[in-house]
Amino acid sequence: MTMKKIFLSLAALLLAACVHGAQPRPVPTVANLSYGPAKSNVLDLWQAKSDAPGAPAAPTPLVIFVHGGGFVAGDKAAISPTLVTTLLANGISVASINYRFRTDEPDGVFACLADVKYALQFLRYHAAEYNIDKTRVAMMGSSAGAGSTLWIAFHDDMADPAAADPVLRESTRISAGVANALQATYDLLQWPKLYGLDPSNEYVQVDANVLNFYGVKSAAELQTPEGLRKRAELDMLAMLTPDDPPVYVESNKPATMPPASRGDFLHHPIHVKLVYEKAQQVGVECIAVAPAYGMESKVTDVEFLIDKLTKK
């Protein structure tokens, strides 16, 4: 089984989960809002009500949802209707974004992450227009959305004060992040060691799918200075430093080694354990849920977001 088949199978499962048993979402305040030049650069925005009688509307916190799908599939419609209604009821606005897929772009996953970053900056730039408090913005997602969230949360601020595009001058720092079914690092060449798997194992082969992920033509490129730079730019675990925001990380997969299935491999709770241990080491608040390792929490991911965005 190649890495390509693993990612595509996962994407199909995620899409199926979004279709079956889904209840209607609340109607967005603004639907298919264009935030960038690509056709897929659109988002839905639900604005929370914050106006009190006789007083101007106060800016609201914002949660940005990033859908999963292995960076090859998925849609902003995957957001849970219950999540939207719960956050709105607590005075928190919500955005759900689409982004380019790595299989359509020569830069691979870097194009996807650039879109996620730009959507965050776009919403900050238009904060006054959409009544958003740009100092209280969180991000969440599952699978690819989880990795995107951790990449934003642990990355140094990517604001460019000298950029000609004013959107790019906005901060990329967030107040909190929620990552479900996560990966601790997108330096995929670390995964054999991370899992204790032999490099010949079918799950950890550097195949065409992995090359597309990085936007390179050969495995040898991943060992060049530029290849090492790309891998470092995607190593969220190594980026985690004391100034990073609190995070909630969760995986309900078994801790079987070697993993018993493709889904268990990609979303193994070892990723939760690694993020939690590094967060403890550097002093970043982290709630970790991984039943296979005895990690439990009485606080849900949504309660975590509400607490971080509404408590003074």
DASULSUL-V129025 format. One record per residue. N is the residue number from 1. RES is the residue in one small letter. SS is DSSP state (H for helix, E for strand, L for the rest). PHI is phi in whole degrees, 0 to 359 (NA if undefined). Layout:
BEGIN
n | res | ss | phi
N | RES | SS | PHI
N | RES | SS | PHI
END
This chain:
BEGIN
n | res | ss | phi
1 | m | L | NA
2 | t | L | 278
3 | m | H | 299
4 | k | H | 298
5 | k | H | 295
6 | i | H | 298
7 | f | H | 295
8 | l | H | 291
9 | s | H | 296
10 | l | H | 298
11 | a | H | 300
12 | a | H | 297
13 | l | H | 296
14 | l | H | 295
15 | l | H | 294
16 | a | H | 297
17 | a | H | 295
18 | c | H | 286
19 | v | H | 275
20 | h | L | 280
21 | g | L | 74
22 | a | L | 281
23 | q | L | 261
24 | p | L | 299
25 | r | L | 276
26 | p | L | 301
27 | v | L | 290
28 | p | L | 297
29 | t | L | 297
30 | v | E | 227
31 | a | E | 254
32 | n | E | 54
33 | l | E | 289
34 | s | E | 282
35 | y | L | 246
36 | g | L | 201
37 | p | L | 283
38 | a | L | 285
39 | k | L | 302
40 | s | L | 277
41 | n | L | 278
42 | v | E | 227
43 | l | E | 215
44 | d | E | 254
45 | l | E | 230
46 | w | E | 249
47 | q | L | 268
48 | a | L | 283
49 | k | L | 277
50 | s | L | 223
51 | d | L | 275
52 | a | L | 256
53 | p | L | 306
54 | g | L | 78
55 | a | L | 228
56 | p | L | 291
57 | a | L | 295
58 | a | L | 274
59 | p | L | 302
60 | t | E | 255
61 | p | E | 295
62 | l | E | 220
63 | v | E | 246
64 | i | E | 257
65 | f | E | 262
66 | v | E | 244
67 | h | L | 289
68 | g | L | 266
69 | g | L | 131
70 | g | L | 69
71 | f | L | 64
72 | v | L | 234
73 | a | L | 199
74 | g | L | 107
75 | d | L | 202
76 | k | H | 300
77 | a | H | 293
78 | a | H | 291
79 | i | L | 299
80 | s | L | 289
81 | p | H | 301
82 | t | H | 295
83 | l | H | 300
84 | v | H | 299
85 | t | H | 294
86 | t | H | 293
87 | l | H | 294
88 | l | H | 299
89 | a | H | 296
90 | n | L | 258
91 | g | L | 77
92 | i | E | 247
93 | s | E | 286
94 | v | E | 224
95 | a | E | 231
96 | s | E | 235
97 | i | E | 245
98 | n | L | 259
99 | y | L | 207
100 | r | L | 295
101 | f | L | 263
102 | r | H | 296
103 | t | H | 290
104 | d | H | 260
105 | e | L | 231
106 | p | L | 295
107 | d | L | 274
108 | g | L | 61
109 | v | H | 293
110 | f | H | 297
111 | a | H | 293
112 | c | H | 298
113 | l | H | 292
114 | a | H | 298
115 | d | H | 293
116 | v | H | 300
117 | k | H | 299
118 | y | H | 292
119 | a | H | 299
120 | l | H | 299
121 | q | H | 293
122 | f | H | 300
123 | l | H | 293
124 | r | H | 293
125 | y | H | 298
126 | h | L | 260
127 | a | L | 303
128 | a | L | 295
129 | e | L | 297
130 | y | L | 253
131 | n | L | 57
132 | i | E | 252
133 | d | E | 274
134 | k | E | 292
135 | t | E | 272
136 | r | E | 230
137 | v | E | 234
138 | a | E | 238
139 | m | E | 224
140 | m | E | 209
141 | g | E | 178
142 | s | E | 238
143 | s | L | 58
144 | a | H | 302
145 | g | H | 293
146 | a | H | 290
147 | g | H | 297
148 | s | H | 299
149 | t | H | 298
150 | l | H | 294
151 | w | H | 298
152 | i | H | 292
153 | a | H | 297
154 | f | H | 262
155 | h | L | 282
156 | d | L | 301
157 | d | L | 304
158 | m | L | 260
159 | a | L | 298
160 | d | L | 241
161 | p | L | 301
162 | a | L | 264
163 | a | L | 295
164 | a | L | 293
165 | d | L | 279
166 | p | H | 298
167 | v | H | 299
168 | l | H | 289
169 | r | H | 278
170 | e | L | 284
171 | s | L | 292
172 | t | L | 251
173 | r | L | 285
174 | i | L | 237
175 | s | L | 276
176 | a | E | 193
177 | g | E | 221
178 | v | E | 238
179 | a | E | 232
180 | n | E | 255
181 | a | L | 54
182 | l | L | 270
183 | q | L | 238
184 | a | L | 286
185 | t | L | 211
186 | y | L | 258
187 | d | L | 278
188 | l | H | 296
189 | l | H | 287
190 | q | H | 278
191 | w | H | 297
192 | p | H | 304
193 | k | H | 290
194 | l | H | 303
195 | y | H | 269
196 | g | L | 70
197 | l | L | 257
198 | d | L | 294
199 | p | L | 302
200 | s | L | 276
201 | n | L | 301
202 | e | H | 300
203 | y | H | 282
204 | v | H | 240
205 | q | L | 285
206 | v | L | 274
207 | d | L | 251
208 | a | H | 299
209 | n | H | 293
210 | v | H | 293
211 | l | H | 298
212 | n | H | 297
213 | f | H | 306
214 | y | H | 269
215 | g | L | 74
216 | v | L | 237
217 | k | L | 259
218 | s | L | 213
219 | a | H | 297
220 | a | H | 299
221 | e | H | 298
222 | l | H | 287
223 | q | H | 255
224 | t | L | 281
225 | p | H | 307
226 | e | H | 291
227 | g | H | 296
228 | l | H | 295
229 | r | H | 296
230 | k | H | 297
231 | r | H | 297
232 | a | H | 295
233 | e | H | 292
234 | l | L | 249
235 | d | L | 266
236 | m | H | 301
237 | l | H | 298
238 | a | H | 290
239 | m | H | 283
240 | l | L | 296
241 | t | L | 227
242 | p | L | 302
243 | d | L | 272
244 | d | L | 277
245 | p | L | 284
246 | p | E | 296
247 | v | E | 226
248 | y | E | 239
249 | v | E | 238
250 | e | E | 212
251 | s | L | 211
252 | n | L | 259
253 | k | L | 284
254 | p | L | 288
255 | a | L | 263
256 | t | L | 302
257 | m | L | 231
258 | p | L | 290
259 | p | L | 305
260 | a | L | 273
261 | s | L | 207
262 | r | H | 298
263 | g | H | 296
264 | d | H | 296
265 | f | H | 293
266 | l | H | 289
267 | h | L | 237
268 | h | L | 302
269 | p | L | 294
270 | i | H | 302
271 | h | H | 293
272 | v | H | 297
273 | k | H | 301
274 | l | H | 295
275 | v | H | 296
276 | y | H | 298
277 | e | H | 296
278 | k | H | 292
279 | a | H | 298
280 | q | H | 298
281 | q | H | 296
282 | v | H | 265
283 | g | L | 91
284 | v | L | 263
285 | e | L | 296
286 | c | E | 213
287 | i | E | 263
288 | a | E | 243
289 | v | E | 237
290 | a | E | 208
291 | p | H | 308
292 | a | H | 296
293 | y | H | 252
294 | g | L | 75
295 | m | E | 265
296 | e | L | 230
297 | s | L | 211
298 | k | L | 279
299 | v | L | 264
300 | t | L | 278
301 | d | H | 298
302 | v | H | 290
303 | e | H | 299
304 | f | H | 300
305 | l | H | 296
306 | i | H | 300
307 | d | H | 298
308 | k | H | 289
309 | l | H | 261
310 | t | H | 242
311 | k | L | 279
312 | k | L | 277
END
